[in-house]
């Protein structure tokens, strides 16, 4: 059994639904861990693992995600949580007024600790920032993000639909490929 360590219920719902399709079960461990200031999500999860390794006895999974805006060199990126709390979706829409590029990418990095090993998995979803907020599903920046290939925001999609496009679902696919790969003897 893998513990998914997250304070974010929305993440847990998405990951557990995607893994359930492959008959992999996870349990939620609702606790926070230190997130360092770094330029890449991968560094954040790798540092967090050095703390969680002593706190969590068995196998665990963590997810660090961010919204990267082209117009601002990737900001808020690793600072997405702070920006979501302080500015919210409305703040992002204000920043993008005045004809700036609306291209954006969501990224997720997972770290899986199994036994003594740490494995990292990435998922990305390119898209655009909508002209206004739409939809009530999902969480965080979902009301303003339209993934490439869709005409509505993540917040206007069902969980299953979001999982067909999302950064997190792509990270789940990479995780599943690893879990299914034959183990070294
Ligand atoms: P953890 O306990 O797992 O760290 P968190 O919500 O703090 O939960 P992150 O630091 O990874 O998670 O999230 C960064 C921010 O990006 C946060 O404000 C989220 O709401 C937002 N976010 C992450 N994934 C998202 C998604 O799929 N859709 C919309 N917003 C998302």
py3Dmol code that shows the C-alpha trace and the ligand (Angstrom):
import py3Dmol

protein = """\
ATOM      1  CA  UNK A   1       0.000   0.000   0.000  1.00  0.00           C
ATOM      2  CA  UNK A   2       1.266   3.467  -0.927  1.00  0.00           C
ATOM      3  CA  UNK A   3       0.502   6.536   1.227  1.00  0.00           C
ATOM      4  CA  UNK A   4      -0.138   9.699  -0.804  1.00  0.00           C
ATOM      5  CA  UNK A   5       1.102  12.504   1.418  1.00  0.00           C
ATOM      6  CA  UNK A   6      -0.878  15.631   0.564  1.00  0.00           C
ATOM      7  CA  UNK A   7      -2.981  18.305   2.223  1.00  0.00           C
ATOM      8  CA  UNK A   8      -4.851  18.711  -1.058  1.00  0.00           C
ATOM      9  CA  UNK A   9      -7.989  16.606  -1.347  1.00  0.00           C
ATOM     10  CA  UNK A  10      -8.411  17.423  -5.046  1.00  0.00           C
ATOM     11  CA  UNK A  11      -5.022  15.918  -5.871  1.00  0.00           C
ATOM     12  CA  UNK A  12      -5.905  12.808  -3.924  1.00  0.00           C
ATOM     13  CA  UNK A  13      -9.211  12.386  -5.766  1.00  0.00           C
ATOM     14  CA  UNK A  14      -7.543  12.662  -9.175  1.00  0.00           C
ATOM     15  CA  UNK A  15      -4.640  10.351  -8.424  1.00  0.00           C
ATOM     16  CA  UNK A  16      -6.693   7.720  -6.631  1.00  0.00           C
ATOM     17  CA  UNK A  17      -9.228   7.630  -9.496  1.00  0.00           C
ATOM     18  CA  UNK A  18      -6.494   7.251 -12.138  1.00  0.00           C
ATOM     19  CA  UNK A  19      -4.702   4.558 -10.145  1.00  0.00           C
ATOM     20  CA  UNK A  20      -7.921   2.710  -9.326  1.00  0.00           C
ATOM     21  CA  UNK A  21      -8.429   2.112 -13.062  1.00  0.00           C
ATOM     22  CA  UNK A  22      -5.170   0.158 -12.925  1.00  0.00           C
ATOM     23  CA  UNK A  23      -6.196  -1.539  -9.643  1.00  0.00           C
ATOM     24  CA  UNK A  24      -3.510   0.284  -7.637  1.00  0.00           C
ATOM     25  CA  UNK A  25      -4.806   1.510  -4.268  1.00  0.00           C
ATOM     26  CA  UNK A  26      -3.442   4.412  -2.271  1.00  0.00           C
ATOM     27  CA  UNK A  27      -4.361   5.884   1.106  1.00  0.00           C
ATOM     28  CA  UNK A  28      -4.259   9.561   1.928  1.00  0.00           C
ATOM     29  CA  UNK A  29      -1.840  10.858   4.538  1.00  0.00           C
ATOM     30  CA  UNK A  30      -3.062  14.395   5.236  1.00  0.00           C
ATOM     31  CA  UNK A  31       0.090  16.167   6.352  1.00  0.00           C
ATOM     32  CA  UNK A  32       2.304  18.942   5.092  1.00  0.00           C
ATOM     33  CA  UNK A  33       6.055  18.895   4.647  1.00  0.00           C
ATOM     34  CA  UNK A  34       8.669  21.621   4.161  1.00  0.00           C
ATOM     35  CA  UNK A  35       8.804  22.995   0.614  1.00  0.00           C
ATOM     36  CA  UNK A  36      12.112  24.741  -0.082  1.00  0.00           C
ATOM     37  CA  UNK A  37      12.505  27.711  -2.393  1.00  0.00           C
ATOM     38  CA  UNK A  38      14.060  26.212  -5.505  1.00  0.00           C
ATOM     39  CA  UNK A  39      13.859  26.836  -9.231  1.00  0.00           C
ATOM     40  CA  UNK A  40      12.517  23.373 -10.073  1.00  0.00           C
ATOM     41  CA  UNK A  41       9.677  21.248  -8.707  1.00  0.00           C
ATOM     42  CA  UNK A  42      11.967  18.218  -8.677  1.00  0.00           C
ATOM     43  CA  UNK A  43      14.290  19.870  -6.148  1.00  0.00           C
ATOM     44  CA  UNK A  44      11.296  20.584  -3.909  1.00  0.00           C
ATOM     45  CA  UNK A  45      10.172  16.943  -3.799  1.00  0.00           C
ATOM     46  CA  UNK A  46      13.720  15.623  -3.396  1.00  0.00           C
ATOM     47  CA  UNK A  47      14.295  17.823  -0.358  1.00  0.00           C
ATOM     48  CA  UNK A  48      10.868  16.946   1.084  1.00  0.00           C
ATOM     49  CA  UNK A  49      11.786  13.263   0.832  1.00  0.00           C
ATOM     50  CA  UNK A  50      14.785  13.764   3.115  1.00  0.00           C
ATOM     51  CA  UNK A  51      12.324  14.850   5.832  1.00  0.00           C
ATOM     52  CA  UNK A  52       9.483  12.421   5.082  1.00  0.00           C
ATOM     53  CA  UNK A  53      11.778   9.373   4.962  1.00  0.00           C
ATOM     54  CA  UNK A  54      12.111   9.629   8.756  1.00  0.00           C
ATOM     55  CA  UNK A  55       8.424  10.358   9.355  1.00  0.00           C
ATOM     56  CA  UNK A  56       6.651   7.830   7.124  1.00  0.00           C
ATOM     57  CA  UNK A  57       7.414   4.190   7.794  1.00  0.00           C
ATOM     58  CA  UNK A  58       6.268   2.617   4.499  1.00  0.00           C
ATOM     59  CA  UNK A  59       6.044   3.492   0.828  1.00  0.00           C
ATOM     60  CA  UNK A  60       4.824   6.986   0.033  1.00  0.00           C
ATOM     61  CA  UNK A  61       4.078   9.311  -2.880  1.00  0.00           C
ATOM     62  CA  UNK A  62       4.267  13.122  -2.960  1.00  0.00           C
ATOM     63  CA  UNK A  63       3.136  15.569  -5.669  1.00  0.00           C
ATOM     64  CA  UNK A  64       4.479  19.054  -6.238  1.00  0.00           C
ATOM     65  CA  UNK A  65       2.756  20.961  -9.004  1.00  0.00           C
ATOM     66  CA  UNK A  66       2.762  24.419 -10.501  1.00  0.00           C
ATOM     67  CA  UNK A  67       1.348  26.661 -13.186  1.00  0.00           C
ATOM     68  CA  UNK A  68       4.042  28.137 -15.467  1.00  0.00           C
ATOM     69  CA  UNK A  69       3.067  31.242 -17.447  1.00  0.00           C
ATOM     70  CA  UNK A  70       4.991  31.968 -20.666  1.00  0.00           C
ATOM     71  CA  UNK A  71       4.467  35.716 -20.309  1.00  0.00           C
ATOM     72  CA  UNK A  72       6.364  35.750 -16.996  1.00  0.00           C
ATOM     73  CA  UNK A  73       9.238  33.346 -17.680  1.00  0.00           C
ATOM     74  CA  UNK A  74       7.430  30.514 -15.918  1.00  0.00           C
ATOM     75  CA  UNK A  75       6.169  32.454 -12.868  1.00  0.00           C
ATOM     76  CA  UNK A  76       4.431  31.455 -10.577  1.00  0.00           C
ATOM     77  CA  UNK A  77       5.838  27.912 -11.172  1.00  0.00           C
ATOM     78  CA  UNK A  78       7.320  26.652  -7.923  1.00  0.00           C
ATOM     79  CA  UNK A  79       5.614  29.557  -6.109  1.00  0.00           C
ATOM     80  CA  UNK A  80       2.126  28.614  -7.321  1.00  0.00           C
ATOM     81  CA  UNK A  81       0.783  27.762  -3.902  1.00  0.00           C
ATOM     82  CA  UNK A  82       1.730  31.185  -2.484  1.00  0.00           C
ATOM     83  CA  UNK A  83       0.359  33.004  -5.532  1.00  0.00           C
ATOM     84  CA  UNK A  84      -2.871  30.998  -5.416  1.00  0.00           C
ATOM     85  CA  UNK A  85      -3.334  31.983  -1.752  1.00  0.00           C
ATOM     86  CA  UNK A  86      -2.431  35.668  -2.226  1.00  0.00           C
ATOM     87  CA  UNK A  87      -3.710  36.509  -5.704  1.00  0.00           C
ATOM     88  CA  UNK A  88      -5.953  33.602  -6.698  1.00  0.00           C
ATOM     89  CA  UNK A  89      -7.283  33.084 -10.198  1.00  0.00           C
ATOM     90  CA  UNK A  90      -8.438  36.701 -10.358  1.00  0.00           C
ATOM     91  CA  UNK A  91      -4.879  37.880  -9.747  1.00  0.00           C
ATOM     92  CA  UNK A  92      -3.514  35.806 -12.628  1.00  0.00           C
ATOM     93  CA  UNK A  93      -6.200  37.213 -14.920  1.00  0.00           C
ATOM     94  CA  UNK A  94      -5.216  40.753 -13.874  1.00  0.00           C
ATOM     95  CA  UNK A  95      -1.512  40.047 -14.498  1.00  0.00           C
ATOM     96  CA  UNK A  96      -2.352  38.858 -18.001  1.00  0.00           C
ATOM     97  CA  UNK A  97      -4.360  41.891 -19.043  1.00  0.00           C
ATOM     98  CA  UNK A  98      -2.803  44.171 -21.725  1.00  0.00           C
ATOM     99  CA  UNK A  99      -2.381  41.619 -24.506  1.00  0.00           C
ATOM    100  CA  UNK A 100       0.271  39.429 -22.900  1.00  0.00           C
ATOM    101  CA  UNK A 101       0.738  35.836 -24.101  1.00  0.00           C
ATOM    102  CA  UNK A 102      -1.835  33.567 -22.444  1.00  0.00           C
ATOM    103  CA  UNK A 103       0.164  30.393 -23.056  1.00  0.00           C
ATOM    104  CA  UNK A 104       0.783  28.378 -19.895  1.00  0.00           C
ATOM    105  CA  UNK A 105       1.828  24.909 -18.789  1.00  0.00           C
ATOM    106  CA  UNK A 106       0.826  22.926 -15.732  1.00  0.00           C
ATOM    107  CA  UNK A 107       3.499  20.617 -14.397  1.00  0.00           C
ATOM    108  CA  UNK A 108       3.455  17.861 -11.807  1.00  0.00           C
ATOM    109  CA  UNK A 109       6.421  16.091 -10.300  1.00  0.00           C
ATOM    110  CA  UNK A 110       5.818  12.956  -8.245  1.00  0.00           C
ATOM    111  CA  UNK A 111       8.324  11.367  -5.940  1.00  0.00           C
ATOM    112  CA  UNK A 112       7.714   7.747  -4.964  1.00  0.00           C
ATOM    113  CA  UNK A 113       9.639   6.240  -2.071  1.00  0.00           C
ATOM    114  CA  UNK A 114       9.603   2.448  -2.160  1.00  0.00           C
ATOM    115  CA  UNK A 115      11.915   0.621   0.194  1.00  0.00           C
ATOM    116  CA  UNK A 116      15.248   2.423  -0.108  1.00  0.00           C
ATOM    117  CA  UNK A 117      14.609   3.897  -3.539  1.00  0.00           C
ATOM    118  CA  UNK A 118      13.335   7.284  -4.668  1.00  0.00           C
ATOM    119  CA  UNK A 119      11.860   7.580  -8.143  1.00  0.00           C
ATOM    120  CA  UNK A 120      10.680  10.812  -9.747  1.00  0.00           C
ATOM    121  CA  UNK A 121       7.980  11.093 -12.444  1.00  0.00           C
ATOM    122  CA  UNK A 122       6.975  14.130 -14.492  1.00  0.00           C
ATOM    123  CA  UNK A 123       3.758  15.164 -16.201  1.00  0.00           C
ATOM    124  CA  UNK A 124       3.065  18.301 -18.241  1.00  0.00           C
ATOM    125  CA  UNK A 125      -0.048  19.815 -19.756  1.00  0.00           C
ATOM    126  CA  UNK A 126       0.254  22.775 -22.140  1.00  0.00           C
ATOM    127  CA  UNK A 127      -2.677  25.124 -22.517  1.00  0.00           C
ATOM    128  CA  UNK A 128      -3.909  28.686 -22.263  1.00  0.00           C
ATOM    129  CA  UNK A 129      -5.295  30.994 -19.609  1.00  0.00           C
ATOM    130  CA  UNK A 130      -8.983  31.684 -20.247  1.00  0.00           C
ATOM    131  CA  UNK A 131     -10.318  35.237 -20.489  1.00  0.00           C
ATOM    132  CA  UNK A 132     -12.309  34.756 -17.280  1.00  0.00           C
ATOM    133  CA  UNK A 133     -13.062  32.158 -14.624  1.00  0.00           C
ATOM    134  CA  UNK A 134     -15.377  29.326 -15.659  1.00  0.00           C
ATOM    135  CA  UNK A 135     -16.579  26.185 -13.923  1.00  0.00           C
ATOM    136  CA  UNK A 136     -16.848  24.942 -10.372  1.00  0.00           C
ATOM    137  CA  UNK A 137     -15.027  21.590 -10.495  1.00  0.00           C
ATOM    138  CA  UNK A 138     -11.439  20.829  -9.594  1.00  0.00           C
ATOM    139  CA  UNK A 139      -9.377  23.165  -7.431  1.00  0.00           C
ATOM    140  CA  UNK A 140      -6.734  25.879  -7.482  1.00  0.00           C
ATOM    141  CA  UNK A 141      -6.212  27.404 -10.926  1.00  0.00           C
ATOM    142  CA  UNK A 142      -8.633  25.004 -12.673  1.00  0.00           C
ATOM    143  CA  UNK A 143     -11.266  27.715 -13.432  1.00  0.00           C
ATOM    144  CA  UNK A 144      -8.788  29.655 -15.626  1.00  0.00           C
ATOM    145  CA  UNK A 145      -6.843  26.875 -17.396  1.00  0.00           C
ATOM    146  CA  UNK A 146      -7.899  25.448 -20.776  1.00  0.00           C
ATOM    147  CA  UNK A 147      -5.731  22.471 -21.764  1.00  0.00           C
ATOM    148  CA  UNK A 148      -4.547  22.198 -25.362  1.00  0.00           C
ATOM    149  CA  UNK A 149      -7.107  20.231 -27.386  1.00  0.00           C
ATOM    150  CA  UNK A 150     -10.071  21.328 -25.239  1.00  0.00           C
ATOM    151  CA  UNK A 151     -12.469  24.252 -25.413  1.00  0.00           C
ATOM    152  CA  UNK A 152     -13.319  24.457 -21.716  1.00  0.00           C
ATOM    153  CA  UNK A 153     -11.451  24.905 -18.464  1.00  0.00           C
ATOM    154  CA  UNK A 154     -10.427  22.082 -16.149  1.00  0.00           C
ATOM    155  CA  UNK A 155     -13.064  23.376 -13.706  1.00  0.00           C
ATOM    156  CA  UNK A 156     -15.772  22.783 -16.332  1.00  0.00           C
ATOM    157  CA  UNK A 157     -14.711  19.147 -16.732  1.00  0.00           C
ATOM    158  CA  UNK A 158     -15.614  16.046 -14.760  1.00  0.00           C
ATOM    159  CA  UNK A 159     -12.779  14.442 -12.856  1.00  0.00           C
ATOM    160  CA  UNK A 160     -12.533  11.725 -15.513  1.00  0.00           C
ATOM    161  CA  UNK A 161     -12.293  14.345 -18.272  1.00  0.00           C
ATOM    162  CA  UNK A 162      -9.591  16.314 -16.447  1.00  0.00           C
ATOM    163  CA  UNK A 163      -7.715  13.052 -16.036  1.00  0.00           C
ATOM    164  CA  UNK A 164      -7.700  12.580 -19.815  1.00  0.00           C
ATOM    165  CA  UNK A 165      -5.647  15.760 -20.249  1.00  0.00           C
ATOM    166  CA  UNK A 166      -3.929  16.694 -17.069  1.00  0.00           C
ATOM    167  CA  UNK A 167      -0.308  17.036 -16.037  1.00  0.00           C
ATOM    168  CA  UNK A 168      -1.107  14.933 -12.953  1.00  0.00           C
ATOM    169  CA  UNK A 169      -2.689  12.123 -14.990  1.00  0.00           C
ATOM    170  CA  UNK A 170       0.438  12.059 -17.174  1.00  0.00           C
ATOM    171  CA  UNK A 171       2.608  11.744 -14.085  1.00  0.00           C
ATOM    172  CA  UNK A 172       0.319   8.888 -12.957  1.00  0.00           C
ATOM    173  CA  UNK A 173       0.881   7.157 -16.322  1.00  0.00           C
ATOM    174  CA  UNK A 174       4.662   7.384 -15.835  1.00  0.00           C
ATOM    175  CA  UNK A 175       4.287   6.084 -12.275  1.00  0.00           C
ATOM    176  CA  UNK A 176       2.174   3.155 -13.480  1.00  0.00           C
ATOM    177  CA  UNK A 177       4.706   2.258 -16.163  1.00  0.00           C
ATOM    178  CA  UNK A 178       7.309   2.067 -13.410  1.00  0.00           C
ATOM    179  CA  UNK A 179       5.105  -0.002 -11.084  1.00  0.00           C
ATOM    180  CA  UNK A 180       4.376  -2.446 -13.910  1.00  0.00           C
ATOM    181  CA  UNK A 181       7.952  -2.764 -15.157  1.00  0.00           C
ATOM    182  CA  UNK A 182       9.568  -6.095 -14.288  1.00  0.00           C
ATOM    183  CA  UNK A 183      11.683  -5.768 -11.149  1.00  0.00           C
ATOM    184  CA  UNK A 184      15.428  -6.466 -11.142  1.00  0.00           C
ATOM    185  CA  UNK A 185      16.082  -9.832  -9.473  1.00  0.00           C
TER     186      UNK A 185
END
"""
ligand_1 = """\
31
LIG
P 0.377 19.508 -1.040
O 0.000 19.264 0.379
O 0.286 18.257 -1.883
O 1.713 20.213 -1.208
P -0.695 21.950 -2.269
O -2.083 22.349 -2.659
O 0.091 22.877 -1.382
O -0.783 20.480 -1.634
P 1.237 22.309 -4.476
O 2.219 23.047 -3.639
O 1.761 21.236 -5.373
O 0.109 21.631 -3.570
O 0.330 23.242 -5.379
C 0.724 24.411 -5.935
C -0.470 25.277 -6.265
O -0.903 24.954 -7.577
C -1.670 25.125 -5.341
O -2.201 26.415 -5.080
C -2.649 24.308 -6.124
O -3.991 24.688 -5.851
C -2.276 24.626 -7.567
N -2.473 23.422 -8.379
C -1.739 22.280 -8.329
N -2.243 21.365 -9.171
C -3.320 21.944 -9.757
C -4.288 21.517 -10.687
O -4.276 20.284 -11.179
N -5.249 22.365 -11.042
C -5.292 23.609 -10.552
N -4.445 24.098 -9.652
C -3.461 23.274 -9.252
"""
view = py3Dmol.view(width=600, height=400)
view.addModel(protein, "pdb")
view.setStyle({"model": 0}, {"cartoon": {"style": "trace"}})
view.addModel(ligand_1, "xyz")
view.setStyle({"model": 1}, {"stick": {}})
view.zoomTo()
view.show()
